[in-house]
């Protein structure tokens, strides 16, 4: 028959072992890890080409409504492409920065 002390020690060991298995160790992420994570997140965003495509479509629609002819549609599409592409690039850059900062904070 086991003594109460050895049973208590065994249960204490089980509780400590279970605690270590349940709690994930918090390890600091390196700058390179966070940069790679932020790059993957930014690549999944719309970016320059998606912004340019949306801008061109919106600009063409606006040019057709305001201009009323194909010349207005072409000008609107060209302007929309430039503005949409710049907006897409800015959004992608902001998404990268946000993902990098969140990673470095441990979120």
C-alpha positions as CSV (number, residue, x, y, z in Angstrom):
1,X,0.0,0.0,0.0
2,X,1.3,3.4,-0.9
3,X,1.6,6.2,1.5
4,X,-0.4,9.4,1.3
5,X,2.7,11.3,0.7
6,X,3.6,9.4,-2.5
7,X,0.1,9.7,-3.8
8,X,0.0,13.4,-3.2
9,X,3.4,13.8,-4.9
10,X,2.1,11.8,-7.9
11,X,-1.0,14.0,-8.3
12,X,1.1,17.1,-7.9
13,X,3.4,15.9,-10.6
14,X,0.4,15.2,-12.9
15,X,-1.1,18.6,-12.3
16,X,2.2,20.4,-13.1
17,X,2.7,18.2,-16.2
18,X,-0.8,18.9,-17.5
19,X,-0.3,22.7,-16.8
20,X,2.8,22.7,-19.0
21,X,1.1,20.8,-21.7
22,X,-2.0,23.1,-21.8
23,X,-0.2,26.4,-21.6
24,X,1.6,27.3,-24.8
25,X,5.1,28.7,-24.3
26,X,5.2,32.3,-25.4
27,X,8.2,32.9,-27.6
28,X,9.2,36.2,-29.0
29,X,9.0,36.5,-32.7
30,X,11.9,37.9,-34.6
31,X,11.8,40.8,-36.9
32,X,12.3,38.5,-39.9
33,X,9.4,36.3,-38.8
34,X,7.1,39.3,-38.5
35,X,8.3,40.7,-41.8
36,X,7.5,37.5,-43.6
37,X,4.1,37.3,-41.9
38,X,3.3,40.9,-42.9
39,X,4.4,40.2,-46.5
40,X,2.1,37.3,-46.8
41,X,-0.8,39.3,-45.4
42,X,-0.1,42.2,-47.8
43,X,0.2,39.9,-50.8
44,X,-3.3,38.6,-49.9
45,X,-4.7,42.1,-50.1
46,X,-5.9,43.8,-53.3
47,X,-2.9,45.9,-54.0
48,X,-2.0,48.0,-57.0
49,X,-3.5,45.9,-59.8
50,X,-6.8,45.4,-58.0
51,X,-7.1,49.1,-57.1
52,X,-6.2,50.1,-60.7
53,X,-8.8,47.7,-62.1
54,X,-11.5,49.0,-59.8
55,X,-10.5,52.6,-60.4
56,X,-10.6,52.1,-64.2
57,X,-14.1,50.6,-64.0
58,X,-15.3,53.4,-61.8
59,X,-13.6,56.0,-63.8
60,X,-15.0,54.7,-67.1
61,X,-18.5,54.7,-65.6
62,X,-18.1,58.2,-64.3
63,X,-16.6,59.4,-67.6
64,X,-19.5,57.8,-69.5
65,X,-22.1,59.5,-67.3
66,X,-20.4,62.9,-67.2
67,X,-18.8,63.0,-70.7
68,X,-21.6,61.2,-72.5
69,X,-19.2,59.9,-75.2
70,X,-16.4,57.4,-75.6
71,X,-13.7,60.1,-75.2
72,X,-15.1,60.9,-71.7
73,X,-15.2,57.2,-70.9
74,X,-11.5,56.7,-71.9
75,X,-10.4,59.7,-69.9
76,X,-12.3,58.6,-66.9
77,X,-10.9,55.1,-67.1
78,X,-7.3,56.4,-67.4
79,X,-7.7,58.8,-64.5
80,X,-9.5,56.0,-62.5
81,X,-6.6,53.6,-63.2
82,X,-4.0,56.1,-61.8
83,X,-6.0,57.0,-58.8
84,X,-7.1,53.5,-58.0
85,X,-3.6,52.1,-58.4
86,X,-2.2,54.7,-56.0
87,X,-4.9,54.0,-53.5
88,X,-4.3,50.2,-53.8
89,X,-0.6,50.7,-53.2
90,X,-1.3,52.9,-50.2
91,X,-3.7,50.3,-48.7
92,X,-1.3,47.5,-49.3
93,X,1.4,49.4,-47.5
94,X,-0.9,50.2,-44.6
95,X,-1.9,46.5,-44.3
96,X,1.8,45.5,-44.2
97,X,2.5,48.0,-41.4
98,X,-0.5,46.9,-39.4
99,X,0.3,43.2,-39.7
100,X,4.0,43.8,-38.8
101,X,3.1,45.8,-35.7
102,X,0.5,43.3,-34.5
103,X,3.1,40.5,-35.0
104,X,5.8,42.3,-33.0
105,X,3.3,43.0,-30.2
106,X,2.4,39.3,-30.1
107,X,-1.1,39.5,-31.4
